[in-house]
Amino acid sequence: MTSLTSIASTISAAFLGSLVEVVEAFTIILAVGVTQSWKPAFIGSGAALVVLGLLTITLGPLLGLIPIEALQFTIGTLLILFGLRWLRKAILRASGYIARHDEEKAFAKESESLRRHSADQRANLLAGIAAFKAVLLEGIEVVFIVIATGAGQGMMGYASIGAAAACILVLIVGLFVHKPLSSVPENSLKFVVGLLISAFGIFWTGEGIGARWPGADLSLIPIFAALAAFSWLAVKGLRQHRIADERAVR
């Protein structure tokens, strides 16, 4: 029987991870619509959604053919790699070594690029391609997040609910504000998502090799806490190191 902890953690991880990706895709679509035209924005986005739908329909049945232990180990390993990549960037952003992601700047950069091509006869085509690429690339990450957080324990439905909720939330807010969702704490979300996905990866990799975690799904909590503590110490240490370097240069 699936525990409430496992369901809640799956929905949360899928929601937060998908929210980050959907916000980034929304920023590009908004830039296309405002700068060029909403028609290529909708056509490009729609075409990408069709491709993503076909990809999901194809991958879904194939996952059922893989033994659960092999699936947990494979997805767990991918989650560790994927989660640690997000976590590494989040730590470097929080410590000041790399710039924080800014949706306002991303919107301005994409808008400027589209304006430079506005006189081109292929402007609508280029705008549609920009929307298609944004939705497809970010959408593939959403599909991966749904599969990765849900397939390991047969909870694709719950993961899909989390991802769908993120998409609906961004769409509703976007329809009302008509501007980049810069108020969304994306850098903080990426930090939390990196921790969640890495914790899932460690948990499922362990289950894939036959480990029996104390407390079953509840062991996700101490794994998450241990990763959070390590990340906090890493941010603190790197921030002090950066400040010391800056003082030495002066």
C-alpha positions as CSV (number, residue, x, y, z in Angstrom):
1,M,0.0,0.0,0.0
2,T,1.3,3.4,-1.0
3,S,2.0,5.6,2.0
4,L,0.8,9.2,2.4
5,T,4.5,10.3,2.8
6,S,5.4,8.8,-0.6
7,I,2.4,10.3,-2.3
8,A,3.0,13.8,-0.8
9,S,6.7,13.7,-1.7
10,T,6.1,12.5,-5.2
11,I,3.5,15.2,-5.9
12,S,5.7,17.9,-4.3
13,A,8.8,17.0,-6.2
14,A,6.9,16.8,-9.5
15,F,5.1,20.1,-8.8
16,L,8.1,22.1,-7.8
17,G,10.4,20.7,-10.5
18,S,7.7,21.2,-13.2
19,L,7.0,24.8,-11.9
20,V,10.6,25.8,-12.6
21,E,10.6,24.5,-16.1
22,V,7.1,25.8,-17.0
23,V,8.0,29.3,-15.8
24,E,11.1,29.3,-18.1
25,A,9.0,28.1,-21.1
26,F,6.3,30.7,-20.3
27,T,8.9,33.5,-20.3
28,I,9.9,32.6,-23.9
29,I,6.3,32.2,-25.1
30,L,5.4,35.6,-23.6
31,A,8.3,37.2,-25.3
32,V,7.2,35.7,-28.7
33,G,3.6,36.8,-28.2
34,V,4.3,40.4,-27.0
35,T,7.2,41.1,-29.4
36,Q,6.0,39.3,-32.6
37,S,2.5,37.8,-32.5
38,W,0.5,35.4,-30.4
39,K,-0.3,33.3,-33.4
40,P,3.2,31.8,-33.9
41,A,3.5,31.6,-30.1
42,F,0.4,29.4,-29.9
43,I,1.2,27.4,-33.0
44,G,4.8,26.7,-31.8
45,S,3.7,25.8,-28.3
46,G,0.9,23.5,-29.6
47,A,3.2,21.6,-31.9
48,A,5.6,21.0,-29.1
49,L,2.8,19.8,-26.8
50,V,1.8,17.3,-29.5
51,V,5.4,16.0,-29.7
52,L,5.5,15.7,-25.9
53,G,2.2,13.9,-25.8
54,L,3.4,11.3,-28.3
55,L,6.7,10.9,-26.4
56,T,4.8,10.3,-23.1
57,I,2.4,7.9,-24.7
58,T,5.3,6.0,-26.2
59,L,7.4,5.8,-23.0
60,G,4.6,5.0,-20.6
61,P,3.9,1.4,-21.8
62,L,7.6,0.7,-22.2
63,L,8.2,1.4,-18.6
64,G,5.8,-1.4,-17.6
65,L,8.0,-4.0,-19.3
66,I,11.0,-3.2,-17.2
67,P,11.4,-5.1,-13.8
68,I,10.7,-2.8,-10.9
69,E,14.1,-3.3,-9.3
70,A,15.9,-2.5,-12.6
71,L,13.6,0.5,-13.1
72,Q,14.3,1.8,-9.6
73,F,18.0,1.5,-9.9
74,T,18.2,3.1,-13.4
75,I,15.9,6.0,-12.5
76,G,17.5,6.4,-9.1
77,T,20.9,6.7,-10.7
78,L,19.6,9.3,-13.3
79,L,17.9,11.2,-10.5
80,I,21.1,11.4,-8.5
81,L,23.0,12.8,-11.6
82,F,20.1,15.1,-12.5
83,G,19.5,16.3,-8.9
84,L,23.1,16.9,-8.1
85,R,23.5,19.0,-11.3
86,W,20.6,21.2,-10.1
87,L,22.0,21.2,-6.6
88,R,25.5,22.2,-7.7
89,K,24.2,25.2,-9.6
90,A,21.9,26.2,-6.8
91,I,24.9,26.1,-4.3
92,L,27.1,28.1,-6.6
93,R,24.2,30.7,-7.1
94,A,23.5,30.9,-3.4
95,S,27.2,31.4,-2.6
96,G,27.6,34.1,-5.3
97,Y,29.9,32.2,-7.7
98,I,27.4,32.3,-10.6
99,A,24.6,34.8,-11.3
100,R,21.1,34.0,-10.2
101,H,18.6,33.2,-12.9
102,D,16.5,36.3,-13.7
103,E,13.3,35.8,-15.7
104,E,13.1,39.6,-16.4
105,K,16.5,39.5,-18.1
106,A,15.7,36.3,-20.0
107,F,12.5,38.0,-21.2
108,A,14.4,41.1,-22.3
109,K,17.1,39.1,-24.0
110,E,14.6,36.9,-26.0
111,S,12.5,40.0,-26.9
112,E,15.5,41.8,-28.2
113,S,16.5,38.8,-30.3
114,L,13.0,38.7,-31.8
115,R,12.9,42.4,-32.5
116,R,16.2,42.1,-34.4
117,H,14.5,39.6,-36.7
118,S,11.1,41.4,-36.9
119,A,11.9,42.9,-40.3
120,D,12.7,39.5,-41.7
121,Q,10.1,37.9,-43.9
122,R,10.5,34.7,-41.9
123,A,9.9,36.6,-38.6
124,N,6.7,34.6,-37.7
125,L,8.4,31.3,-38.6
126,L,11.4,32.2,-36.3
127,A,9.1,33.3,-33.5
128,G,7.1,30.0,-33.8
129,I,10.4,28.0,-33.7
130,A,11.5,29.9,-30.6
131,A,8.2,29.0,-28.9
132,F,8.4,25.4,-30.1
133,K,12.0,24.9,-28.8
134,A,11.1,26.5,-25.4
135,V,8.1,24.3,-24.8
136,L,9.7,21.2,-26.2
137,L,13.0,21.5,-24.2
138,E,11.4,22.5,-21.0
139,G,8.6,20.0,-21.6
140,I,11.0,17.1,-22.0
141,E,12.4,18.0,-18.6
142,V,8.9,18.0,-17.1
143,V,8.3,14.5,-18.7
144,F,11.5,13.3,-17.2
145,I,10.6,14.7,-13.8
146,V,7.2,13.0,-13.9
147,I,8.7,9.7,-15.0
148,A,11.6,9.9,-12.6
149,T,9.5,10.8,-9.5
150,G,6.5,8.5,-10.3
151,A,7.7,5.5,-12.2
152,G,10.0,4.1,-9.4
153,Q,7.0,3.2,-7.2
154,G,4.2,3.1,-9.7
155,M,3.0,6.6,-8.9
156,M,3.0,8.1,-12.4
157,G,-0.6,9.3,-11.8
158,Y,0.4,11.3,-8.7
159,A,3.5,12.7,-10.4
160,S,1.3,13.8,-13.3
161,I,-1.0,15.6,-10.9
162,G,1.9,17.6,-9.5
163,A,3.1,18.5,-13.0
164,A,-0.3,19.4,-14.2
165,A,-1.0,21.6,-11.2
166,A,2.3,23.5,-11.9
167,C,1.3,24.0,-15.6
168,I,-2.2,25.2,-14.6
169,L,-0.9,27.6,-11.9
170,V,1.6,29.2,-14.3
171,L,-1.1,29.5,-17.0
172,I,-3.6,31.1,-14.7
173,V,-1.2,33.6,-13.2
174,G,0.3,34.3,-16.6
175,L,-3.2,35.1,-18.1
176,F,-3.7,37.7,-15.3
177,V,-0.3,39.4,-15.1
178,H,0.8,39.2,-18.8
179,K,4.5,39.6,-17.7
180,P,7.5,37.4,-16.8
181,L,6.9,35.6,-13.5
182,S,10.0,37.1,-11.9
183,S,8.3,37.1,-8.5
184,V,8.5,33.3,-8.5
185,P,11.6,32.4,-6.3
186,E,13.0,30.2,-9.0
187,N,16.5,30.0,-7.6
188,S,15.2,28.8,-4.2
189,L,12.8,26.4,-6.0
190,K,15.8,24.9,-7.9
191,F,17.6,24.4,-4.6
192,V,14.7,22.6,-3.0
193,V,14.0,20.5,-6.2
194,G,17.7,19.6,-6.4
195,L,17.5,18.3,-2.8
196,L,14.2,16.4,-3.4
197,I,15.3,14.8,-6.6
198,S,18.7,13.8,-5.2
199,A,16.9,12.3,-2.1
200,F,14.6,10.3,-4.4
201,G,17.6,9.1,-6.4
202,I,19.5,7.9,-3.3
203,F,16.3,6.2,-2.0
204,W,15.4,4.4,-5.2
205,T,19.0,3.4,-6.1
206,G,19.1,1.8,-2.7
207,E,15.8,0.0,-3.3
208,G,17.0,-1.1,-6.7
209,I,20.0,-2.9,-5.2
210,G,17.9,-4.6,-2.5
211,A,18.4,-2.2,0.4
212,R,15.7,-2.0,3.0
213,W,15.4,1.6,4.3
214,P,14.5,2.0,8.0
215,G,11.0,3.4,8.2
216,A,10.5,2.7,4.5
217,D,9.3,5.9,2.7
218,L,9.8,7.9,5.9
219,S,13.6,7.5,5.4
220,L,13.3,10.1,2.6
221,I,13.0,12.8,5.3
222,P,16.4,12.1,7.0
223,I,18.0,11.7,3.5
224,F,16.6,15.1,2.5
225,A,17.8,16.6,5.8
226,A,21.3,15.3,5.4
227,L,21.6,16.7,1.9
228,A,20.2,20.0,3.0
229,A,22.7,20.2,5.9
230,F,25.6,19.4,3.5
231,S,24.4,22.0,1.0
232,W,24.0,24.7,3.7
233,L,27.6,24.0,4.9
234,A,28.8,24.1,1.2
235,V,27.1,27.5,0.6
236,K,28.5,28.9,3.8
237,G,32.0,27.7,3.1
238,L,32.0,28.8,-0.5
239,R,30.6,32.2,0.4
240,Q,33.3,32.8,3.0
241,H,35.9,31.6,0.5
242,R,34.6,34.0,-2.2
243,I,34.6,37.0,0.3
244,A,38.1,36.2,1.3
245,D,39.2,36.1,-2.3
246,E,37.6,39.4,-3.0
247,R,39.3,41.0,-0.1
248,A,42.6,39.6,-1.2
249,V,42.2,41.1,-4.6
250,R,41.5,44.5,-3.1
